[in-house]
Amino acid sequence: MQPAEQTSLIMLRTQLSRLAAYNYWANEKCATLILAAGTAKADLVQQSSFPTIRKTVYHIWDAELVWIKRLLQESPVSWPPSSQFNGTLQEGLDAMLENSKRFIDYMDSSTDDSLQATGNYHTIAGKAYTNTVIDMITHCMNHSTYHRGQLITMLRGAGQTAVTSTDYIAFCRLNPAS
């Protein structure tokens, strides 16, 4: 590998690691806000992609789990695991955060070769795809950001006014690049 390619890969690894850390930070902020709002507000039916804050959280939990499994060369055939989950809101939020942490761990254990690889996987419906690991990670982090925006809007719709920013730049201001 040429020095310029090596430098680019280091920069990419750093950026993907920051995205994974940001994803965890933002999910943790949302979890704190949701717990402060309480179960009744988390279950308040609202107009969005998913009808409640809780179901939106569970979708983030499920989607991140599906993508981390794909990165680990597994292809789930059903949406795990929230459809059978009967735990508390706190337990559901904890499960979402555990998955978010798995992306940090994945980046910590990744190699130059693994980041440059492609991943073959099947959708839940069984359709085969191949994407770069970089694109898979980037997609998952963006997907979670999209739904966190919905969570913030739903929290405000439920009457929570003390909602702080979960923007990437807010994370960067608290965690400057070294």
N, C-alpha and C positions, 0 to 999 in steps of 0.2 A: 504494500500500500504506500502511495506517495505521501509526503508530509502534508500537503494540502488536503488530501482525502482524509488523513488521520485527524487533522485539525477539525474538519467538517464533521466527522463522526463524533468527536469529543463534544463539539458544540451541540450536536443533535442529541446525544445522550444526556447532556446537561439539561437541555430544554425539555425533553420527555420526562426526565426525573422531576423537574420543577412542575410540570403539568400534573404528574401523579401526586406530588406533594400538595399542590394547589387543590386538586380534586378532593383529597382527604380533608384539607383545611376547610374548604367551602361546604362539604357535606357535614362536617362536624359543627360548623356554624349553624347550618340549617337545622340539624338535630337539636341543638341547644334552643333555638327559637321555637321549634315545634313542641319540645317538651315544656317550655315556658307557656306556650299557648294552651296546652292541655289536650286531653283526649277528645273532649266534645268538639273543639275547634278542628282537631285533626280529622274528625269524622264528619264534619259539616259538608254537605253536598254542594258543590260549586261547578260552574261551567269551566271545563278545561279538558285536556287530553284524557285525564283520569278524574273520576268524580270527587275524590277527596284528597286531602293532603296525605293521609296514610297510604292510599293506593298509589299515589305518585312516588312516595318514598319507596314503597315495595317494588315499583317498576324500576327505579334506579338500582335497587338492591339486585333484582333479577338480571337486569341488563348487564350490570358490571360483572356479575357472576358468569353469565354466558360468555362475555368477551374474555375474561381471564381464563376460562376453561379453553376457549378457542386458541388463545396464545399458548396454552400448555398442551396443545394438540389433541384436545377433546372436543367433540361436537355434541352438546346436549340435544336431545330429541324432544324435550318439552320445557316449558317455562318453569324453572325451579326458582326457589322453593316456596315463595310466598303464597302460592295458591292453596297450600296445605297448612300454612302457618296460623297458629291460634294463640300466639304469645302476646305479650303486652306491647304497647307502642314503644316503650324503652327497649325491649328486646329486639323489635324490628329495626329500630334505628341503630342499635349496636351491631346487628347483622349487616346492615348497609355499610357501616363504617369498617367492619372487618374486611369486606370485599374491597373497599377503597384502599385499605392498607395493603392488600395483596398486590396492587399495582405498584406501590412503592417497593415492596419486596421483589417483585418481578424485575423492576428496573435495577435494583441493587445487585441482583444476581445475573443480569443479562451480560452477554459478551458482545464484542463487535460483530461477530458472525451472526449471532441470534438477532441482533437489531437489523441487520441487513437482509435477513431471510424473508421468505414469503411464508404465509400460513395458509394451508388448505383446510377448509372447514365446510360444514353443511349448516344451512339455516335450520330453524326449528321445523320448517316445512319440508326439509330434505334437499333443498337446492344447493348444489356445490358451488363454492367460490374460492378464489385465491386472491389474497391481498398481502401487501407488505406488512410486516410486523409494525413498522412505523405508522402506517395508515390505520391499522387496527387499534392501536393505542390512542392515536389522535382522535379517531372517530369516537371511541368510548368516552374519552374525557369531554369532548364537545357535546355528546349526547347527554351526559350527566349535567353539564352546564345548562343546556336547553331546559331540562326538566327542573333544575334548581330555580331558574327564572320563573317557572310556573309556580313552584312552591312559595316563592317570595310574594308573587301576586296573590296567591290563594291565602297566605297568611294575612296580607293586608285586607283582603276581602272578608276574612274572618274577624276583622277588628284589631289585629295586632299592628300597632303603629310604631313600635320600637324595633323596626326591622333594619338591620345594618347591611352594608354592602358585602356581597360575596363575589365581587368582580375580581378578575385576575390581577388587575393593577393594585387593588387593595392588598392582596396577598404579597405582591412584589414589594410594596412599600414596607410591609412588616418583615419581609424576608428578602433583603437585597441580594442580588447575585454576587457571588464572591469572585 
